[in-house]
Amino acid sequence: MLYARPAGGPPPAHEGGLLLKQGQRLSLDTYFGAFYESLYARYTQVDTVAYLLDLEGRFRITLNRTLADGHVQRLLEEEREGTPATPVRLPLPSLRGPDKGRGRLGVELECLAPEGVWRGASVVSASPPPRKVRLGIILCTYRKEAYLKRTLDTLLTDQRLAQESFSILVVDNGGTLDPADLSDPRVRLIPNRNLGGSGGFGRGLIEALHEPGLTHFLFMDDDIALDSEAVARLFPLFAYARGDLAVAGGMLDLLAPTRLFEAGARYSPLVSYPLKQGLDLTEPSSLDALLREERIDYGGFWFFAFSRGLVQRIGGVMPFFIKVDDMEFGLRIGATAETPIVAFPGIGVWHEPFYAKIPIWDIYYYTRNNLVANAIHAKASRMEILTGLSRRVVGRLLLFDYNAVEMLLRGLEDYLKGPDGLRRLDPETWHAGIIAASRAHESSRQPVEREASAHPPEDIPSSSIPLFTRLAALLTLNGHLLPRILLKGGAVYVSDSPRNWPRIFGHSEVRFHNPHSGAFRSRLDRRLGLQMLRRWIGLSRRAFSTWRATTDAWREAAPELRSESFLREYYGFRPLKEDRHA
């Protein structure tokens, strides 16, 4: 349905294509099959383009243009005969001239012969590209050999990519890959310490900058489901681009494969906003929505491509270990006002969604690194940040989630230490300490076995709880200020949502059910909760009084922290020549 949408049931596969009977229709106006002429006219120098349709048999071919408001224009309808040796060439409207009136072009096929075969389609241009592209694909991996092998096989066996110039740099943070298993000359293995995604991508980018001839780079996660067509489309896009360009690949939900999770995002230091989230890409209205372009602040490093010249202008990846590295990198791109970040429909990968895997220690990095990014780019005021963080701390206390509060507190503490605190720490050792701290409080968020049939989550809306009860829950910090004698002994079962805090009131134990990660229990610890609240108040006071000095220190240190010389020393990279002969 994302490639070709048949009318009625799906046609049977036949010799690398689909077999259609007389009268059957097949639409290529899909996420991967449509041509978004408005975007290609705006961001590339391509003039004349055409569809090449690999058909066998006689077909009625219809070319439609859909505008952002859903209005459909019929541009062409004709009968054509296809043979295996000669694809049907279908000229498309010129991309030169005013942008107004352009949209999405989609082809519809109707089989007129007793049988016909459709094997594929592509968009081509007779205009020679103004530049050659040699792509450096940078993969950071940590003990995900099966995922990595699948991704590499997809890239290395693709016939279209075999015609392009690229190299793959695999940064192995886990030390588990065998060079003998990566024998293709296009692949280079870079052994690395466990320096997180930031350290892996940062290391790979430094190495790629020293690879002769690479013009563009692609950051890509190892644990994705990849169609190599997404990578293949980067080559003509960069070859014909108007000036510089950064491409934010869409993220499709691996658990709901036809749903778009994100196509670029807007940044906020407290809540970032994924764009186009939740679109069902089988629906024409969702494809129409992709025509309505929005400003993109950053693209996730699961698939993010950019030029060598961009790196030379803005520098490398901040040493954040994980989280917010892609956000900060994108904000720097936006600050130059020279390189637009564009999410082209049809360039995307499938990735496990974030709601299915959020370890508690993520909260530490998300907090600390967002505060650093905010200091560099001045996106929110001191009051906005501290008010927002206070809500998060109180919100987690209301859920008895003390490990999460610990991560929030440590994130702010380490931010207030300034860049000197980051310079002094060893990232690998530090990360081990953060993981240990995220499990330190046994009363908080421990996995449990639970029979769903015996204790189903109580999914009644929290708004149905009387106002008096909700006020009492809030004023007593959900029981932290109640005498023990007033607490109920049994556990309450709820679905895993922050909005459920009023339903916990009066219970000393809560069990959360998450359909993706199982069941967890948290127990009320009044002493610990109040201790954390006092600690947060003290931290907030210190942050309020030192905010300007801390912000200035991070902003002034940023160019050094993302420089190659600092990153080599900080991460302990070996000299380049030693890696090349590893």
C-alpha positions in Angstrom: 0.0 0.0 0.0 3.0 2.4 0.4 4.4 1.5 -3.0 1.4 0.6 -5.2 -2.3 0.6 -4.3 -4.4 -1.9 -6.1 -8.2 -1.6 -6.5 -9.8 -4.6 -4.9 -7.6 -7.4 -3.6 -3.8 -7.4 -4.1 -2.7 -8.9 -7.5 -0.5 -12.0 -7.4 3.3 -11.7 -7.7 4.7 -12.6 -11.2 8.3 -12.6 -12.3 9.4 -9.7 -10.1 6.3 -7.7 -10.5 2.5 -7.9 -10.1 0.1 -9.7 -12.5 -3.0 -7.8 -13.4 -6.1 -9.1 -15.1 -8.1 -7.1 -17.7 -9.9 -4.2 -16.0 -7.8 -4.3 -12.8 -6.4 -0.9 -11.7 -3.2 0.0 -9.9 -2.4 3.4 -8.4 1.2 4.6 -8.0 0.0 7.7 -6.1 1.5 6.4 -2.8 4.1 7.5 -0.3 6.9 5.8 -2.2 5.4 5.9 -5.6 4.3 9.5 -6.1 6.5 12.3 -7.3 6.3 15.5 -5.2 7.0 18.0 -8.0 6.5 21.0 -5.7 9.5 20.0 -3.5 11.7 19.0 -6.4 11.0 22.2 -8.2 11.8 24.3 -5.1 15.0 22.5 -4.0 16.6 21.1 -7.2 17.7 22.4 -10.6 15.9 19.6 -12.5 13.9 20.8 -15.5 12.5 18.0 -17.6 11.6 14.7 -15.9 9.7 11.6 -16.9 8.2 8.5 -15.4 9.7 5.2 -16.7 7.1 2.5 -16.3 8.2 -1.1 -16.5 5.1 -2.7 -18.1 4.3 -5.7 -20.1 1.0 -5.6 -22.0 -1.5 -2.9 -22.9 -2.5 -0.4 -20.3 -4.5 2.8 -19.9 -2.2 5.3 -18.2 -3.6 8.2 -16.3 -1.4 11.0 -14.8 -3.0 13.1 -12.0 -1.7 16.1 -10.1 -3.0 16.5 -6.5 -2.7 19.9 -4.8 -2.3 20.5 -1.1 -6.0 21.1 -0.7 -6.8 17.7 -2.1 -8.0 19.1 -5.5 -7.1 16.6 -8.3 -6.2 17.7 -11.9 -6.1 15.1 -14.7 -3.0 15.9 -16.8 -3.0 12.9 -19.2 -4.9 9.8 -20.2 -3.7 7.5 -23.0 -3.3 3.9 -23.9 0.3 2.5 -24.2 1.8 -0.9 -24.9 4.7 -2.1 -22.7 7.4 -4.7 -23.4 10.1 -6.2 -21.2 12.8 -4.6 -23.3 11.4 -1.0 -23.6 9.9 0.8 -20.6 7.0 3.2 -21.2 8.3 6.8 -21.0 5.7 9.3 -19.6 6.9 12.9 -19.8 6.0 15.0 -16.7 5.3 18.8 -16.6 8.4 21.0 -16.5 9.8 21.9 -13.1 11.0 25.3 -14.4 9.0 28.5 -13.7 6.8 29.7 -10.8 6.2 27.2 -8.0 2.5 28.0 -7.8 0.1 25.3 -8.9 2.4 22.4 -8.4 1.7 19.4 -6.1 2.0 15.6 -6.2 2.1 13.6 -9.4 0.7 10.1 -9.4 0.1 7.5 -12.1 -2.8 5.1 -12.3 -2.7 2.0 -14.5 -5.6 0.0 -15.9 -4.9 -3.3 -17.6 -6.6 -3.5 -21.0 -5.1 -6.8 -22.1 -6.3 -10.2 -20.8 -3.2 -10.1 -18.6 -0.5 -7.5 -17.9 2.5 -7.1 -15.6 3.8 -4.1 -13.7 7.4 -4.5 -12.5 8.2 -1.0 -11.2 8.6 2.7 -12.0 11.1 5.4 -11.7 11.5 9.2 -12.3 14.4 10.2 -14.6 15.8 13.3 -16.1 17.7 13.8 -19.4 19.5 16.9 -17.9 23.1 16.1 -16.8 23.6 16.7 -13.1 25.7 19.7 -12.2 27.8 17.8 -9.6 28.9 14.3 -8.8 28.0 12.7 -5.4 30.1 10.3 -3.4 28.2 9.4 -0.2 29.7 8.3 3.1 27.2 6.2 5.0 28.0 6.3 8.7 26.4 3.5 10.9 26.9 3.5 14.6 26.2 0.1 16.3 26.3 -1.4 19.7 26.0 -5.2 19.8 23.2 -5.4 17.3 24.9 -7.7 14.8 21.7 -9.1 13.3 20.2 -5.7 12.6 23.5 -4.4 11.2 24.0 -7.4 8.9 20.5 -6.9 7.5 21.1 -3.2 6.8 24.5 -3.9 5.2 23.1 -6.7 3.0 20.3 -4.3 1.9 22.9 -1.7 0.9 25.5 -3.9 -0.7 23.2 -6.1 -2.8 21.1 -3.3 -4.3 21.6 -3.2 -8.1 20.8 0.5 -8.3 23.2 1.5 -5.5 25.9 -0.6 -7.3 25.9 2.1 -9.9 26.6 4.9 -7.4 29.7 5.8 -5.5 29.6 5.3 -1.8 31.4 3.9 1.2 30.1 2.6 4.5 31.8 3.4 7.8 30.7 1.1 10.6 31.5 2.4 14.0 31.5 -0.5 16.4 30.8 0.8 20.0 30.4 -2.7 21.3 33.6 -4.3 20.1 31.7 -7.4 18.9 32.1 -7.2 15.2 34.6 -9.4 13.3 36.5 -7.6 10.4 36.4 -10.9 8.5 32.6 -10.6 8.3 32.8 -7.2 6.7 35.0 -8.0 3.7 33.3 -5.9 1.1 35.8 -3.2 0.0 33.1 -0.5 0.3 32.8 -1.2 4.1 35.3 0.0 6.7 35.1 -1.1 10.3 36.1 1.4 13.0 36.5 -0.2 16.5 35.3 2.3 19.1 34.8 2.5 22.8 31.1 2.6 24.0 30.7 6.4 23.5 27.0 6.4 22.8 25.4 7.4 19.6 26.9 10.9 19.7 30.4 9.4 20.1 29.8 6.9 17.4 28.4 9.3 14.8 31.0 11.9 15.9 33.8 9.5 15.4 32.4 8.3 12.1 32.1 11.8 10.8 35.6 12.7 11.7 36.9 9.6 9.9 34.6 10.2 6.9 36.0 13.8 6.6 39.4 12.2 6.0 38.1 9.8 3.4 39.2 11.1 0.0 36.4 12.2 -2.3 33.4 12.0 -0.1 31.0 14.9 -0.9 28.0 14.0 1.4 27.3 12.0 4.5 24.4 10.0 5.8 23.9 9.2 9.5 21.8 6.1 9.8 20.8 3.9 12.7 21.7 0.2 12.5 18.4 -1.1 14.0 16.1 0.0 11.2 14.2 -1.7 8.5 15.7 -0.1 5.4 14.5 -0.1 1.8 17.7 0.8 -0.2 15.6 3.0 -2.5 15.6 5.6 0.3 19.4 5.8 0.1 19.4 5.6 -3.7 17.2 8.7 -4.0 19.8 10.8 -2.1 22.2 10.7 -5.1 20.1 12.5 -7.7 18.7 14.8 -5.0 22.2 16.0 -4.0 23.5 16.0 -7.6 20.7 18.4 -8.7 20.3 20.4 -5.5 20.0 24.1 -5.6 23.0 25.0 -3.3 23.3 23.1 0.0 20.6 20.8 1.4 20.0 18.6 4.4 17.6 15.7 4.2 15.6 14.5 7.2 14.4 11.0 6.4 10.9 10.1 7.6 10.5 7.6 10.5 7.8 5.1 9.9 6.5 3.1 12.9 7.9 -0.4 12.8 5.0 -1.6 15.0 2.4 0.1 12.6 4.3 0.0 9.3 1.9 2.3 7.3 1.9 5.0 10.0 4.4 7.9 9.9 5.9 8.6 13.3 7.9 11.7 12.3 9.0 13.7 9.2 11.3 16.3 10.8 10.6 18.1 14.0 10.3 21.4 15.7 12.6 22.0 18.7 11.7 23.0 22.2 14.0 22.4 25.2 11.0 21.0 27.1 8.8 19.3 24.5 9.8 18.7 20.9 7.2 18.4 18.3 7.4 15.7 15.6 5.9 16.9 12.4 3.3 14.9 10.4 3.1 12.4 13.3 0.4 9.8 13.2 -0.4 10.1 9.5 -1.8 6.9 8.0 0.1 6.8 4.7 -2.4 4.6 3.0 -4.9 7.5 3.1 -4.8 10.1 0.2 -5.5 12.9 2.8 -2.2 12.0 4.5 -0.3 12.3 1.3 -2.0 15.7 0.7 -0.8 16.8 4.2 2.8 16.0 3.1 2.5 18.7 0.5 2.1 21.4 3.2 5.7 22.1 4.1 6.5 23.2 7.6 9.7 24.6 9.0 12.0 21.8 10.3 14.4 22.5 13.1 16.1 19.1 13.0 16.0 15.6 11.7 16.6 12.4 13.7 19.9 10.6 13.1 18.1 7.4 12.2 18.4 8.9 8.7 19.9 12.3 8.2 22.0 13.4 5.2 24.1 16.5 4.6 27.1 17.8 2.7 30.8 18.1 3.5 30.6 21.9 3.1 27.9 22.1 5.8 30.2 20.3 8.3 33.0 22.7 7.4 30.8 25.6 8.2 29.1 24.4 11.5 31.4 21.8 12.9 30.8 18.3 14.2 28.5 16.5 16.6 28.4 17.7 20.2 29.7 15.1 22.8 26.4 14.4 24.4 26.8 10.6 24.5 23.1 10.1 23.5 20.0 12.3 23.1 19.7 15.8 21.6 22.8 15.5 19.5 20.6 15.5 16.3 18.5 18.4 17.7 21.5 20.6 18.4 23.1 19.7 15.1 19.9 20.7 13.3 19.6 24.0 15.3 23.1 24.9 14.1 22.1 24.2 10.5 19.1 26.5 10.9 21.2 29.2 12.5 23.3 29.5 9.2 20.2 30.3 7.1 22.0 28.8 4.2 20.9 25.1 4.3 17.3 24.2 4.4 16.3 20.9 6.2 13.8 19.1 4.0 11.8 15.9 4.6 11.1 14.5 1.2 8.2 12.0 1.1 9.4 8.7 -0.1 12.7 9.0 1.7 12.2 7.2 5.0 13.0 4.1 7.1 11.1 2.0 9.6 12.2 2.2 13.2 11.0 1.0 16.5 9.0 3.9 18.0 10.2 5.7 21.1 7.1 4.9 23.0 8.2 1.2 23.0 11.6 1.7 24.5 12.3 4.5 27.0 14.9 3.5 29.6 14.9 5.6 32.7 18.5 6.8 32.2 17.4 8.4 29.0 15.8 11.1 31.2 19.2 12.2 32.5 20.7 12.8 29.0 17.6 14.3 27.7 17.6 16.8 30.6 21.3 17.7 30.7 21.7 17.9 26.9 18.6 19.9 26.3 19.8 22.4 28.8 23.1 22.7 27.0 21.4 23.0 23.6 19.2 25.7 25.1 22.2 27.6 26.4 23.8 27.5 23.0 20.7 28.5 21.0 18.7 30.5 23.5 15.3 28.9 22.8 13.7 29.4 26.2 14.1 31.7 29.2 15.3 30.7 32.7 11.8 30.8 34.1 10.3 28.7 31.3 13.0 26.0 31.8 12.8 25.9 35.6 9.0 26.0 35.6 8.8 23.2 33.1 11.4 21.0 35.0 9.5 21.6 38.2 6.4 20.3 36.7 8.2 17.2 35.6 9.8 16.6 39.0 6.4 17.0 40.8 4.7 14.9 38.1 7.1 12.0 38.6 6.8 12.3 42.4 3.1 12.0 42.1 3.7 8.6 40.3 6.2 7.5 43.0 8.8 7.4 40.1 11.9 8.2 42.2 14.4 6.9 39.7 13.1 9.2 37.1 13.3 12.1 39.6 16.9 11.1 40.3 17.7 11.4 36.6 16.0 14.9 36.4 18.0 16.1 39.4 21.3 14.8 38.1 20.7 16.3 34.7 20.3 19.7 36.2 23.2 19.2 38.6 25.6 18.3 35.8 24.4 21.1 33.6 25.2 23.6 36.4 28.7 22.3 36.6 29.3 23.9 33.2 31.5 22.7 30.4 34.4 22.0 32.8 32.3 19.2 34.3 31.9 17.6 30.9 35.6 18.0 30.0 36.6 16.2 33.2 34.4 13.1 32.9 35.2 9.9 31.0 32.0 9.2 29.0 32.1 5.5 29.1 32.7 5.3 32.9 30.2 8.1 33.5 27.4 6.3 31.5 27.9 3.2 33.7 27.4 5.3 36.8 24.2 6.9 35.3 22.7 3.5 34.6 23.4 2.4 38.2 21.9 5.6 39.5 18.7 5.0 37.4 18.2 1.8 39.3 19.2 3.0 42.8 15.7 3.4 44.4 14.1 0.0 44.7 10.7 1.5 45.5 10.6 3.0 42.0 9.5 1.5 38.7 10.5 -2.2 39.2 9.3 -4.7 36.6 6.7 -7.3 37.9 4.8 -10.2 36.7 1.1 -9.5 36.4 -1.8 -11.5 35.1 -3.7 -9.1 33.0 -6.9 -11.1 33.3 -6.8 -11.0 37.1 -6.0 -7.3 37.4 -6.9 -5.3 34.3 -5.9 -1.6 34.2 -8.6 0.7 35.4 -8.9 2.9 32.4 -11.7 5.2 33.6 -10.8 8.8 32.8 -9.0 10.6 35.7 -11.4 13.6 35.1 -14.2 11.4 36.5 -12.5 11.5 39.9 -14.1 14.1 42.2 -12.4 17.5 42.3 -11.9 17.2 46.0 -10.0 14.0 45.6 -7.8 15.4 42.9 -7.0 18.5 45.0 -6.2 16.4 48.0 -3.9 14.2 45.9 -2.0 17.3 44.6 -1.8 19.1 48.0 -0.5 16.0 49.8 1.9 15.1 46.9 -0.2 12.0 46.3 0.1 10.7 49.8 3.7 11.8 50.7 2.2 14.1 53.3 -0.5 11.7 54.5 -0.2 9.7 57.8 0.5 6.1 57.0 -2.7 5.0 58.7 -4.7 6.7 56.0 -3.1 4.8 53.1 -4.6 1.7 51.6 -2.6 -1.5 51.7 -3.4 -3.0 48.3 -2.0 -2.0 44.9 -4.0 -0.1 42.4 -3.6 -1.2 38.7 -3.6 1.5 36.0 -2.4 1.9 32.5 1.1 3.5 32.1 0.1 7.2 31.5 1.2 10.3 33.5 -2.4 11.4 33.5 -3.3 8.6 35.9 -1.7 10.2 39.0 -5.1 11.2 40.6 -6.2 7.6 40.6 -3.2 6.6 42.7 -4.2 8.8 45.6 -4.5 6.9 48.9 -2.6 3.8 47.8 0.9 2.9 48.9 1.6 0.9 45.8 0.7 1.3 42.1 1.2 -1.2 39.2 1.4 0.3 35.7 0.7 -1.7 32.6 2.5 -0.8 29.4 1.4 -2.9 26.3 5.0 -2.7 24.9 7.2 -3.0 27.9 5.1 -5.0 30.4 4.1 -4.2 34.0 5.9 -2.1 36.6 5.3 -1.4 40.2 6.2 1.7 42.3 5.8 2.0 46.1 5.2 5.2 48.0 8.4 6.2 50.0 7.5 9.3 51.9 10.9 10.0 53.2 12.6 9.7 49.9 10.0 11.7 48.0 10.2 14.6 50.4 14.0 14.5 50.4 13.9 14.7 46.6 11.5 17.6 46.7 13.8 19.5 49.1 16.8 18.7 46.9 15.0 20.0 43.8 14.1 23.3 45.6 17.7 23.8 46.5 18.9 23.0 43.0 16.3 25.4 41.5 17.5 28.2 43.7 21.1 27.6 42.7 20.1 27.4 39.0 18.1 30.7 39.3 21.1 32.6 40.7 23.8 31.1 38.4 21.8 30.8 35.2 23.4 33.6 33.2 27.0 32.6 34.1 26.3 28.9 33.3 24.6 29.7 30.1 27.4 32.0 28.9 30.0 29.3 29.8 28.3 26.6 27.7 27.7 29.0 24.8 31.3 30.1 24.7 32.7 26.6 25.0 30.4 25.1 22.3 32.8 25.7 19.3 35.6 24.0 21.1 33.5 21.1 22.3 32.5 20.1 18.8 35.9 20.7 17.2 37.8 17.7 15.9 40.8 18.4 18.1 38.7 18.3 21.3 36.7 15.3 20.3 39.8 13.3 19.5 41.2 14.0 22.9 37.9 13.6 24.8 36.9 10.4 23.2 40.4 9.0 23.0 40.4 8.3 19.3 43.4 6.6 18.0 45.3 8.1 15.0 43.7 7.6 11.7 46.4 5.4 10.2 46.1 2.9 13.1 42.3 2.5 12.4 42.8 2.0 8.7 45.0 -1.0 9.3 43.0 -2.5 12.2 
